[in-house]
Amino acid sequence: MRTALARGLLGLVLLACASVRAQSTEDAGTPPMSEVIDVVGEVPDPEPMDRASRRDPSSVVTVISVEERGGTARDTAEVLSTAPGISIQDSGGYGQGKSLVVRGASSNGTLVLLDGIPLNGAGGSMDLSRVPLALARELEVMRGSAGSSHGSGALGGVVNIITRAPGDTLSLAGELSHGSWNTTTGWLSLTGPVLDSELLLLLHGGTSSGRFSYPFDATPTLPGDAPELRRRENNDARGAGALVRLRHRLSQGVVLDAMGEGTLEGRGLAGTAQNPLADARQSNRRGILSLRVLGDLGHHVHVSARAHYRQERLELSGGPLPQQGVQTLRTGGVEAEGSMPVGDWNVVSALASLGGEGVATDGAPVTSDGRTSWLRASVRVMDDLALLDGRLHVTPSLRVERVGPYTLLSPKLGARVTLPARLELRANVGQAHRAPSLVELYVRQGTLLPNPDLRPERAVSADMALAHRTERSLVSVGGFFASYEDLITYEAYPPFAAKPSNFASARVSGLEVDAEARPFSFLSGSLAYTFLVSRNLRDDPRYYLKDIPLRPRHTLAARVTAGPSWLTGRVELRAQSSQLRNRTGELVLPGRTLLHAGLSTTVGKRPAFTFSVDLKNVLDVHVDDFDGYPLPGRAVLASVALALDVPPSSSTAHKADPP
């Protein structure tokens, strides 16, 4: 399969390059003034077509600038938790597992992308601790059913991690942080021109002992007993990686973008507070390659073609013998996408993709029926219809997808309306699926048995949001509803195993508030609030109409930053209400409120140095998360960041990075 797939990737990329080159030599027309001409009069670089604003223009999206949300947030999961509709399930400490829940969907019901490349395949979940924040320039959070725009797995939404961009000026940047529990993280990036191209080279790494103290109640059945203080052992983590991006302009408006990313990681698996593991270990290796051609061909015609390949190796050692082993996942594919106006009021978009994925365990295929790989293919069309002199846009779309043995149909209807007083209304209704993964269907992993009779999970959802936007503020208030069917859950399978099956259904509804304001250059603030009501609809009196576990009803993230660059202070509040830890409601995870604060000062201009001190969990709150994993208490981090830009000469000036 890999040989055939590689030939297909190469063939499509060469064909796309030849096509784009041929078309770009023709009259490209004059772009409208909205497509801003740069200082030297050249056509700006095209924006990737997998950005949410283009792939699904009616969707409800929060775009987080990593630079603006820095400071107290030191990893990707913490930054994402500042967006509405999101809650994080945390195993505790730097480098430990962190999964994502969007609008009540399970962690494997949200797609996580790196520049549009899926990091979790059809049916898999993504550990956010394996995505270093150093890679990201922006985090794009699209909430709601995204099956039409992004395919299988996008039940609750999509998170697209936009990596740092190459530049045509010589630039050096980096950051080094050190703090509690011997936690040290750092990154260094270099951008500049190379052989008529633009290069980005980024190196990153981090390490932590993870040996924080936490209170433990050894006699929970005896009320009033003082908890004993324990130290978290086997909770260390370390990792390192690199990102390389090369951008080359084939002609005006046509860009070739190549990307390579790789990481090496290892960590202890400490287990829960009740059942600690002294020697369980996990190591990961990941490599990603991507080659993409983007073209704005004039007359509002946009094209994109990409080939990508990803390989991940996971090794578990120590701990219980049934959980030890090695698993390797390989995925790859090609896709072509384009959009063009049809008449005066329609913009039609189309996408076609072909790929595959395969899995092997302990270095050799071990499955229930010999199957270790399958093909994936999809076709998607969308029409953006402008009405009422452009004040109303209606965007119907449809994706037909084949994932292994499953054929999935994902329609969606969206609309956005421009109202007086700078108001905008967005509404969507659609259907999405999550096909079972290869592991769930065919691969036995220790005591977890496969089930080849599984059906895809299905979600039907609707949302509506009203937003008010000015140059200095944004306020968005919206509601959502989703119905989930055929949810897959592992149940005990006598005598000593567990097996997945389709039996659960659920519904979620809620309210989201997203607000940002910058009234003055020295003062800014943001607020994200989510009210979520979840109901288990399984026809069993033990579970019926109870809240879905690990779905807090209230989540809040608020942040205020104030002061000039020579002394900037920030305060951040994150709170969530109590939530169930099991489906019967017998175990409850208490609510929590965490307060973070920090100070920064920037000196110099070329180079500019920024010195920061951050105090996380100021009140030293000791809580558990997920399924009994203690979270760290108060922590102190000190960091220094460097930014050095060498201005280009007039003879070598190029365009700025695309938005």
C-alpha positions as CSV (number, residue, x, y, z in Angstrom):
1,M,0.0,0.0,0.0
2,R,2.8,2.4,0.9
3,T,4.5,2.1,-2.5
4,A,1.3,2.7,-4.4
5,L,0.4,5.6,-2.1
6,A,3.8,7.2,-2.6
7,R,3.5,7.0,-6.3
8,G,0.1,8.6,-6.2
9,L,1.3,11.4,-4.0
10,L,4.2,12.2,-6.3
11,G,2.1,12.0,-9.4
12,L,-0.6,14.4,-8.1
13,V,1.9,16.9,-6.8
14,L,3.8,17.0,-10.2
15,L,0.5,17.3,-12.1
16,A,-0.7,20.1,-9.8
17,C,2.6,22.0,-10.1
18,A,2.5,21.7,-13.9
19,S,-1.1,22.9,-14.0
20,V,-0.5,25.8,-11.7
21,R,2.6,26.9,-13.7
22,A,0.6,26.7,-17.0
23,Q,-2.3,28.7,-15.6
24,S,-0.2,31.3,-13.9
25,T,1.4,32.4,-17.2
26,E,-2.0,33.5,-18.5
27,D,-3.6,36.8,-17.7
28,A,-4.3,36.6,-14.0
29,G,-6.5,39.7,-14.0
30,T,-6.3,42.5,-11.4
31,P,-7.2,41.5,-7.9
32,P,-9.7,43.6,-6.0
33,M,-8.4,46.2,-3.5
34,S,-9.5,43.9,-0.7
35,E,-6.6,41.7,-1.7
36,V,-4.1,44.3,-0.5
37,I,-1.2,45.1,-2.8
38,D,2.1,45.2,-0.9
39,V,4.6,47.9,-0.7
40,V,6.4,46.9,-3.9
41,G,3.2,46.3,-5.9
42,E,3.3,42.5,-6.0
43,V,0.4,40.1,-5.5
44,P,0.3,38.9,-1.9
45,D,0.8,35.2,-1.1
46,P,-2.4,33.1,-1.2
47,E,-4.0,32.1,2.1
48,P,-4.3,28.3,2.7
49,M,-7.7,27.0,1.6
50,D,-8.0,24.8,4.7
51,R,-8.4,27.8,6.9
52,A,-11.9,27.8,8.5
53,S,-12.8,31.2,7.0
54,R,-12.5,29.6,3.5
55,R,-13.3,26.0,4.1
56,D,-16.4,26.8,6.1
57,P,-17.2,30.5,6.0
58,S,-20.4,30.3,8.2
59,S,-18.8,28.3,11.0
60,V,-18.3,29.6,14.6
61,V,-14.6,30.1,15.0
62,T,-12.2,31.5,17.6
63,V,-8.7,32.3,16.4
64,I,-6.1,32.6,19.1
65,S,-2.8,34.4,18.6
66,V,-0.1,32.5,20.5
67,E,2.0,35.7,21.0
68,E,-1.0,37.6,22.5
69,R,-2.0,34.6,24.7
70,G,1.5,33.9,26.0
71,G,2.8,34.4,29.5
72,T,0.9,32.2,32.0
73,A,0.0,29.7,29.3
74,R,2.9,27.4,28.7
75,D,1.5,24.6,26.6
76,T,-1.0,24.1,23.8
77,A,-3.7,22.7,26.0
78,E,-3.6,25.7,28.4
79,V,-4.0,28.1,25.5
80,L,-6.8,26.2,23.9
81,S,-8.7,26.2,27.2
82,T,-9.1,29.9,26.9
83,A,-11.6,29.4,24.0
84,P,-15.3,28.9,24.6
85,G,-16.8,25.4,24.1
86,I,-13.6,23.7,25.2
87,S,-12.6,21.7,28.3
88,I,-9.3,19.9,28.9
89,Q,-8.8,16.5,30.5
90,D,-5.4,16.6,32.2
91,S,-3.2,13.9,33.6
92,G,-1.1,16.4,35.5
93,G,2.2,18.2,34.9
94,Y,4.4,19.1,32.0
95,G,4.4,16.6,29.1
96,Q,1.6,14.4,30.6
97,G,-1.5,13.5,28.7
98,K,-4.0,16.2,27.8
99,S,-7.1,15.5,25.8
100,L,-9.7,17.9,24.3
101,V,-13.5,18.0,24.7
102,V,-15.3,20.4,22.3
103,R,-19.0,21.0,22.9
104,G,-19.4,17.8,24.8
105,A,-18.0,15.5,22.1
106,S,-15.6,12.8,23.2
107,S,-11.8,13.5,22.7
108,N,-11.8,11.3,19.6
109,G,-14.7,13.3,18.2
110,T,-12.6,16.4,17.6
111,L,-10.0,16.6,14.8
112,V,-6.7,18.2,15.6
113,L,-4.7,19.4,12.5
114,L,-1.2,20.7,12.0
115,D,-1.5,23.1,9.0
116,G,-4.5,21.2,7.8
117,I,-2.8,17.7,8.3
118,P,-4.8,15.4,10.7
119,L,-2.8,14.4,13.7
120,N,-5.5,12.0,14.8
121,G,-6.7,9.6,12.1
122,A,-10.3,8.6,11.5
123,G,-11.5,7.5,15.0
124,G,-8.4,8.3,17.0
125,S,-7.9,10.9,19.8
126,M,-5.1,13.4,20.1
127,D,-2.8,14.0,23.1
128,L,-2.3,17.8,23.1
129,S,0.9,17.4,25.2
130,R,2.5,16.1,22.0
131,V,2.0,19.4,20.1
132,P,4.5,21.9,21.5
133,L,3.2,25.4,21.7
134,A,6.5,26.6,20.1
135,L,5.3,25.2,16.8
136,A,2.2,27.5,16.7
137,R,1.6,31.0,15.4
138,E,-2.2,30.7,15.7
139,L,-4.7,28.2,17.0
140,E,-7.9,28.1,15.0
141,V,-10.8,26.5,16.9
142,M,-13.9,25.7,14.8
143,R,-16.8,24.5,16.9
144,G,-19.7,22.4,15.8
145,S,-20.3,19.7,13.3
146,A,-17.5,19.8,10.8
147,G,-18.0,16.5,8.9
148,S,-18.7,18.4,5.6
149,S,-15.6,20.6,5.8
150,H,-13.1,18.1,7.3
151,G,-14.5,14.6,7.2
152,S,-14.7,11.7,9.6
153,G,-13.9,12.5,13.3
154,A,-15.1,16.1,13.4
155,L,-18.2,15.5,15.5
156,G,-17.6,18.3,18.0
157,G,-15.3,20.5,15.9
158,V,-11.8,21.1,14.6
159,V,-8.6,22.6,16.0
160,N,-6.1,23.7,13.3
161,I,-2.6,24.5,14.6
162,I,-1.2,27.1,12.3
163,T,2.6,26.8,12.4
164,R,5.1,29.6,12.3
165,A,5.7,31.0,8.8
166,P,9.0,31.4,6.8
167,G,10.1,34.9,6.2
168,D,12.0,36.9,3.6
169,T,14.0,38.8,6.2
170,L,16.7,37.4,8.5
171,S,15.1,36.9,11.9
172,L,16.2,35.1,15.1
173,A,13.8,34.4,17.9
174,G,13.7,32.2,20.9
175,E,12.7,31.6,24.5
176,L,14.1,29.8,27.5
177,S,12.1,29.1,30.6
178,H,12.9,27.4,33.9
179,G,10.9,26.8,37.0
180,S,9.3,24.5,39.6
181,W,10.0,20.8,39.6
182,N,13.1,21.4,37.4
183,T,10.8,22.2,34.4
184,T,12.9,23.7,31.6
185,T,11.5,24.5,28.1
186,G,13.0,26.3,25.2
187,W,12.8,27.0,21.5
188,L,14.9,28.8,18.9
189,S,13.8,29.8,15.4
190,L,15.6,31.2,12.4
191,T,13.9,32.6,9.3
192,G,15.5,34.2,6.2
193,P,16.0,34.0,2.4
194,V,17.6,30.9,0.9
195,L,18.2,30.5,-2.8
196,D,15.2,32.6,-3.9
197,S,13.1,30.9,-1.3
198,E,12.1,31.6,2.3
199,L,13.1,29.3,5.2
200,L,12.0,28.6,8.7
201,L,14.0,26.4,11.0
202,L,12.6,25.8,14.5
203,L,14.1,23.7,17.3
204,H,12.3,23.0,20.6
205,G,12.7,20.9,23.7
206,G,11.7,20.5,27.3
207,T,12.1,18.4,30.4
208,S,10.6,18.2,33.8
209,S,10.9,15.9,36.9
210,G,7.2,16.3,37.6
211,R,7.8,15.5,41.3
212,F,5.2,17.8,42.8
213,S,3.6,17.3,46.2
214,Y,-0.2,16.7,46.6
215,P,-2.5,15.8,49.4
216,F,-3.9,12.2,49.5
217,D,-6.8,10.9,51.5
218,A,-5.7,7.3,52.4
219,T,-8.9,6.7,54.3
220,P,-11.8,8.2,52.3
221,T,-14.4,6.2,54.2
222,L,-13.4,7.9,57.5
223,P,-14.6,11.5,57.4
224,G,-12.5,14.1,59.2
225,D,-9.1,12.4,58.7
226,A,-6.4,14.8,57.6
227,P,-4.9,13.9,54.2
228,E,-1.3,12.9,54.0
229,L,1.2,14.7,51.7
230,R,2.6,12.6,48.9
231,R,5.0,13.3,46.1
232,R,4.2,12.5,42.5
233,E,6.6,9.8,41.3
234,N,7.3,8.5,37.8
235,N,5.8,11.7,36.4
236,D,8.8,13.0,34.5
237,A,8.7,14.0,30.8
238,R,11.1,15.1,28.2
239,G,10.9,15.8,24.5
240,A,12.6,17.5,21.6
241,G,11.8,18.2,18.0
242,A,12.2,20.4,14.9
243,L,10.0,22.1,12.3
244,V,11.3,23.1,8.8
245,R,9.3,25.1,6.3
246,L,10.4,26.2,2.9
247,R,8.3,28.6,0.8
248,H,9.1,29.3,-2.8
249,R,7.2,31.6,-5.2
250,L,6.7,29.9,-8.5
251,S,5.2,33.2,-9.9
252,Q,3.1,36.0,-8.7
253,G,0.3,34.6,-6.6
254,V,1.6,31.0,-6.8
255,V,3.5,29.5,-3.9
256,L,5.2,26.1,-3.2
257,D,5.2,25.3,0.5
258,A,7.2,22.4,1.9
259,M,7.1,21.3,5.6
260,G,8.8,18.7,7.7
261,E,8.1,18.2,11.4
262,G,9.4,15.6,13.8
263,T,9.4,14.9,17.6
264,L,10.9,12.5,20.1
265,E,9.3,12.2,23.5
266,G,9.4,10.0,26.6
267,R,7.5,10.2,29.9
268,G,6.6,8.2,32.9
269,L,3.0,7.1,33.4
270,A,2.4,7.8,37.0
271,G,-1.2,6.4,37.1
272,T,-3.9,7.7,39.3
273,A,-3.5,8.8,42.9
274,Q,-5.3,5.6,44.0
275,N,-3.4,3.3,41.7
276,P,0.1,4.7,41.1
277,L,2.5,3.0,38.6
278,A,6.1,3.0,39.6
279,D,7.7,1.8,36.3
280,A,5.3,2.3,33.5
281,R,6.9,4.3,30.6
282,Q,5.8,5.7,27.2
283,S,7.9,6.8,24.3
284,N,6.8,8.4,21.1
285,R,8.3,9.3,17.7
286,R,6.5,11.3,15.0
287,G,7.5,12.5,11.6
288,I,5.4,14.5,9.1
289,L,6.2,15.5,5.5
290,S,4.0,17.9,3.4
291,L,4.3,19.5,0.0
292,R,1.6,22.0,-1.0
293,V,1.0,24.3,-4.0
294,L,-1.2,27.3,-3.4
295,G,-2.4,29.6,-6.2
296,D,-4.5,32.7,-6.6
297,L,-5.0,32.8,-10.4
298,G,-6.9,36.0,-10.6
299,H,-10.6,36.6,-11.2
300,H,-11.1,35.1,-7.7
301,V,-10.0,31.7,-8.8
302,H,-8.0,29.8,-6.0
303,V,-6.4,26.4,-6.2
304,S,-4.5,24.2,-3.8
305,A,-2.9,20.7,-4.0
306,R,-1.1,18.9,-1.3
307,A,0.6,15.6,-0.6
308,H,1.4,14.5,3.0
309,Y,2.7,11.6,5.0
310,R,2.8,10.9,8.7
311,Q,4.3,8.1,10.8
312,E,4.0,7.6,14.5
313,R,5.6,5.0,16.8
314,L,4.3,4.5,20.3
315,E,6.1,2.2,22.8
316,L,4.7,1.2,26.2
317,S,7.0,-0.6,28.7
318,G,6.9,-1.4,32.4
319,G,3.6,-1.4,34.2
320,P,1.1,-4.2,33.7
321,L,2.3,-6.8,31.2
322,P,-0.9,-6.7,29.0
323,Q,-0.3,-3.0,28.4
324,Q,3.2,-3.3,27.0
325,G,4.1,-3.3,23.4
326,V,4.8,-1.2,20.3
327,Q,2.3,0.3,17.8
328,T,3.2,2.1,14.6
329,L,0.7,4.1,12.6
330,R,1.2,5.3,9.1
331,T,-1.1,7.7,7.2
332,G,-0.8,9.6,4.0
333,G,-2.8,11.2,1.2
334,V,-3.2,13.7,-1.5
335,E,-5.9,16.3,-2.0
336,A,-6.8,19.0,-4.5
337,E,-9.1,21.9,-3.7
338,G,-10.3,24.9,-5.7
339,S,-12.9,27.7,-5.7
340,M,-14.1,30.0,-8.4
341,P,-17.1,32.4,-9.0
342,V,-20.0,31.2,-11.1
343,G,-22.0,34.2,-12.1
344,D,-22.2,37.3,-10.0
345,W,-23.5,35.8,-6.7
346,N,-22.0,32.3,-6.4
347,V,-18.6,31.0,-5.4
348,V,-18.3,27.2,-5.9
349,S,-15.7,25.2,-4.1
350,A,-14.7,21.6,-4.6
351,L,-12.3,19.2,-2.9
352,A,-11.2,15.7,-3.7
353,S,-8.8,13.6,-1.5
354,L,-7.4,10.1,-1.6
355,G,-5.3,8.5,1.1
356,G,-4.8,5.5,3.4
357,E,-3.7,4.5,6.9
358,G,-2.2,1.4,8.3
359,V,-1.3,0.1,11.8
360,A,1.1,-2.5,13.1
361,T,1.8,-3.8,16.6
362,D,5.0,-5.1,18.1
363,G,6.7,-4.6,14.7
364,A,4.3,-7.0,12.9
365,P,0.6,-6.9,12.0
366,V,-1.5,-8.5,14.7
367,T,-5.2,-8.3,14.0
368,S,-8.3,-10.4,14.4
369,D,-8.8,-10.9,10.6
370,G,-5.4,-10.0,9.1
371,R,-6.5,-6.4,8.1
372,T,-3.9,-3.7,9.0
373,S,-4.7,-0.9,6.5
374,W,-7.4,0.7,4.5
375,L,-8.0,3.4,2.0
376,R,-9.8,6.7,2.5
377,A,-11.4,8.8,-0.2
378,S,-13.7,11.8,-0.2
379,V,-15.3,14.3,-2.4
380,R,-16.8,17.6,-1.2
381,V,-18.6,20.5,-2.8
382,M,-19.8,23.8,-1.4
383,D,-21.6,26.8,-2.8
384,D,-21.4,30.3,-1.2
385,L,-24.5,32.1,-2.5
386,A,-24.7,35.9,-1.9
387,L,-28.1,37.4,-1.6
388,L,-29.6,40.8,-0.6
389,D,-26.7,42.7,-2.1
390,G,-24.2,40.5,-0.3
391,R,-25.7,41.0,3.2
392,L,-26.8,37.4,3.3
393,H,-24.6,34.4,2.4
394,V,-26.0,30.9,2.3
395,T,-23.5,28.1,2.1
396,P,-24.8,24.5,1.5
397,S,-22.1,21.8,1.3
398,L,-21.9,18.1,1.1
399,R,-19.1,15.5,1.6
400,V,-19.2,11.9,0.5
401,E,-16.5,9.9,2.2
402,R,-15.3,6.3,2.1
403,V,-13.3,5.2,5.2
404,G,-12.3,1.6,4.9
405,P,-15.6,-0.4,4.8
406,Y,-17.8,2.6,5.7
407,T,-19.5,5.1,3.4
408,L,-20.3,8.4,5.2
409,L,-22.6,11.2,4.0
410,S,-22.0,14.6,5.7
411,P,-24.3,17.5,4.6
412,K,-24.3,20.9,6.1
413,L,-26.2,24.2,5.6
414,G,-24.8,27.4,6.9
415,A,-25.7,31.1,6.7
416,R,-24.2,34.4,7.7
417,V,-26.1,37.7,7.8
418,T,-24.6,41.2,8.1
419,L,-26.9,43.3,10.2
420,P,-26.9,47.0,11.1
421,A,-24.8,48.4,13.9
422,R,-21.8,46.1,13.1
423,L,-23.7,43.0,14.0
424,E,-23.3,39.6,12.3
425,L,-25.5,36.5,12.7
426,R,-24.2,33.0,11.8
427,A,-26.2,29.8,11.8
428,N,-25.4,26.2,10.9
429,V,-27.0,22.7,10.8
430,G,-25.2,19.6,9.7
431,Q,-24.3,16.0,10.2
432,A,-20.9,14.4,11.0
433,H,-19.5,10.9,11.6
434,R,-16.6,9.2,13.4
435,A,-15.7,5.9,11.7
436,P,-14.3,3.4,14.2
437,S,-10.5,3.2,14.1
438,L,-8.4,0.3,12.8
439,V,-7.5,-0.5,16.4
440,E,-11.1,-0.5,17.6
441,L,-12.1,-2.8,14.8
442,Y,-9.2,-5.2,14.3
443,V,-6.3,-4.9,16.8
444,R,-6.1,-6.5,20.2
445,Q,-4.2,-4.5,22.7
446,G,-3.6,-6.3,25.9
447,T,-7.0,-6.7,27.6
448,L,-8.8,-4.5,25.0
449,L,-10.5,-6.6,22.4
450,P,-11.5,-5.5,18.9
451,N,-15.0,-5.6,17.5
452,P,-15.3,-5.7,13.6
453,D,-19.0,-5.2,13.8
454,L,-18.9,-1.6,15.1
455,R,-20.9,1.1,13.3
456,P,-19.7,4.7,12.8
457,E,-20.7,7.3,15.4
458,R,-23.1,10.0,14.1
459,A,-23.8,13.5,15.2
460,V,-26.5,16.0,14.1
461,S,-25.9,19.5,15.4
462,A,-27.1,23.0,15.0
463,D,-25.8,26.4,16.3
464,M,-26.4,30.1,16.0
465,A,-24.3,33.0,17.1
466,L,-24.7,36.8,17.1
467,A,-21.4,38.8,17.0
468,H,-20.6,42.5,17.3
469,R,-17.2,43.5,16.1
470,T,-15.3,46.8,16.1
471,E,-11.7,47.7,15.6
472,R,-11.0,47.3,19.3
473,S,-13.5,44.7,20.5
474,L,-15.4,41.5,19.7
475,V,-18.4,40.1,21.5
476,S,-20.1,36.8,20.4
477,V,-23.0,35.1,22.0
478,G,-24.4,31.8,20.7
479,G,-26.3,28.6,21.4
480,F,-25.8,25.1,20.2
481,F,-27.4,21.7,20.2
482,A,-26.1,18.2,19.2
483,S,-27.5,14.7,19.2
484,Y,-25.0,11.8,19.2
485,E,-25.9,8.3,18.2
486,D,-24.1,4.9,18.2
487,L,-21.4,6.2,20.5
488,I,-18.7,3.6,21.0
489,T,-17.7,2.7,24.6
490,Y,-15.6,-0.2,26.0
491,E,-17.5,-2.5,28.3
492,A,-16.3,-5.4,30.4
493,Y,-16.1,-8.6,28.4
494,P,-15.8,-11.7,30.7
495,P,-13.6,-13.0,32.1
496,F,-10.8,-10.3,32.1
497,A,-11.1,-8.2,29.0
498,A,-13.1,-5.2,27.6
499,K,-14.6,-4.8,24.2
500,P,-16.0,-1.8,22.3
501,S,-19.7,-1.7,21.3
502,N,-22.3,0.7,19.9
503,F,-24.9,1.2,22.5
504,A,-24.9,4.8,23.7
505,S,-26.6,7.9,22.6
506,A,-26.5,11.4,24.1
507,R,-27.5,15.0,23.5
508,V,-25.8,18.2,24.5
509,S,-26.9,21.8,24.4
510,G,-25.5,25.0,25.7
511,L,-24.5,28.6,25.5
512,E,-21.1,30.2,24.5
513,V,-19.8,33.7,25.2
514,D,-16.6,34.9,23.6
515,A,-15.4,38.5,24.2
516,E,-12.2,40.4,23.6
517,A,-11.4,44.1,24.1
518,R,-8.4,46.4,23.7
519,P,-9.7,49.9,24.7
520,F,-6.2,51.3,24.9
521,S,-2.8,50.2,23.6
522,F,-1.7,49.3,27.1
523,L,-4.9,47.5,28.2
524,S,-6.6,44.3,26.9
525,G,-8.9,41.6,28.1
526,S,-10.7,38.5,27.1
527,L,-13.4,36.3,28.4
528,A,-14.8,32.9,27.3
529,Y,-17.7,31.2,29.1
530,T,-19.5,28.0,28.3
531,F,-22.7,26.6,29.7
532,L,-23.1,22.9,28.8
533,V,-26.0,20.5,29.5
534,S,-25.3,16.9,28.6
535,R,-27.6,13.9,28.9
536,N,-26.9,10.2,28.6
537,L,-29.8,8.7,26.6
538,R,-28.9,5.0,27.0
539,D,-32.1,3.1,27.9
540,D,-30.7,2.0,31.3
541,P,-32.0,3.4,34.6
542,R,-28.5,3.5,35.9
543,Y,-27.4,6.1,33.3
544,Y,-30.6,7.5,31.7
545,L,-30.7,11.3,31.6
546,K,-27.6,11.6,33.8
547,D,-24.8,14.0,32.9
548,I,-22.1,12.6,30.6
549,P,-18.9,12.1,32.7
550,L,-16.1,14.7,32.5
551,R,-18.4,17.3,31.0
552,P,-18.4,20.4,33.4
553,R,-21.6,22.4,33.1
554,H,-19.8,25.7,33.5
555,T,-16.3,26.7,32.3
556,L,-14.8,30.2,32.4
557,A,-11.6,31.7,31.2
558,A,-10.8,35.4,31.8
559,R,-7.6,37.4,31.2
560,V,-6.5,41.0,31.7
561,T,-3.2,42.4,30.5
562,A,-2.1,45.9,31.4
563,G,0.9,48.2,31.2
564,P,3.5,49.4,28.7
565,S,6.1,47.1,27.1
566,W,8.6,48.0,29.7
567,L,6.4,46.6,32.5
568,T,3.4,44.5,31.6
569,G,1.2,42.7,34.1
570,R,-1.3,40.0,33.5
571,V,-3.9,38.1,35.5
572,E,-5.8,35.0,34.3
573,L,-8.7,33.2,35.9
574,R,-9.8,29.7,34.9
575,A,-12.8,28.0,36.6
576,Q,-15.0,25.0,36.0
577,S,-17.9,23.5,37.9
578,S,-18.0,20.0,39.3
579,Q,-18.5,17.1,36.9
580,L,-19.2,13.4,37.1
581,R,-16.4,10.9,36.9
582,N,-18.6,7.9,36.1
583,R,-21.9,7.4,34.3
584,T,-23.9,6.4,37.3
585,G,-23.1,9.7,39.1
586,E,-21.5,8.0,42.1
587,L,-18.1,9.6,41.7
588,V,-17.9,13.4,41.3
589,L,-14.9,15.6,40.4
590,P,-15.1,18.8,42.4
591,G,-15.1,22.2,40.7
592,R,-12.0,24.3,40.8
593,T,-10.8,27.9,40.3
594,L,-7.2,28.6,39.3
595,L,-5.6,32.0,39.3
596,H,-2.4,32.8,37.4
597,A,-0.4,36.0,37.3
598,G,2.7,37.3,35.7
599,L,5.0,40.3,35.0
600,S,7.1,41.0,31.9
601,T,9.5,43.7,30.7
602,T,10.9,44.3,27.3
603,V,14.2,46.1,26.8
604,G,15.9,47.0,23.6
605,K,14.7,46.9,20.0
606,R,17.3,45.1,17.9
607,P,17.7,42.8,19.6
608,A,14.7,42.9,22.0
609,F,14.8,40.9,25.2
610,T,11.7,40.1,27.2
611,F,12.1,39.0,30.8
612,S,9.1,37.3,32.5
613,V,8.1,35.8,35.8
614,D,4.9,33.8,36.0
615,L,3.2,32.5,39.0
616,K,0.8,29.7,38.2
617,N,-2.0,28.5,40.5
618,V,-1.4,31.5,42.8
619,L,-3.7,30.2,45.5
620,D,-2.0,26.8,45.6
621,V,-5.3,24.9,44.9
622,H,-4.8,21.1,45.0
623,V,-7.3,19.3,42.7
624,D,-7.6,16.2,40.6
625,D,-8.6,15.9,37.0
626,F,-9.8,13.3,34.5
627,D,-9.9,10.0,36.4
628,G,-8.0,10.8,39.6
629,Y,-4.8,12.4,38.3
630,P,-3.6,15.1,40.8
631,L,-2.7,18.5,39.2
632,P,0.3,20.5,40.3
633,G,0.0,23.2,43.0
634,R,1.7,26.6,42.9
635,A,4.5,26.9,40.4
636,V,7.0,29.7,39.5
637,L,8.4,30.1,36.0
638,A,11.1,32.5,34.9
639,S,11.8,33.1,31.2
640,V,13.8,35.2,28.8
641,A,12.8,35.7,25.2
642,L,14.9,37.1,22.3
643,A,13.7,38.7,19.0
644,L,16.2,40.0,16.4
645,D,15.2,41.2,13.0
646,V,17.7,42.3,10.4
647,P,15.9,44.7,8.0
648,P,16.3,43.7,4.3
649,S,18.0,45.9,1.8
650,S,15.7,47.6,-0.8
651,S,17.0,45.3,-3.5
652,T,15.9,42.2,-1.7
653,A,12.6,43.4,-0.2
654,H,9.7,41.0,-0.6
655,K,6.2,40.7,0.6
656,A,5.2,40.3,4.2
657,D,3.7,37.0,5.4
658,P,0.1,36.3,4.4
659,P,-2.5,36.9,7.1
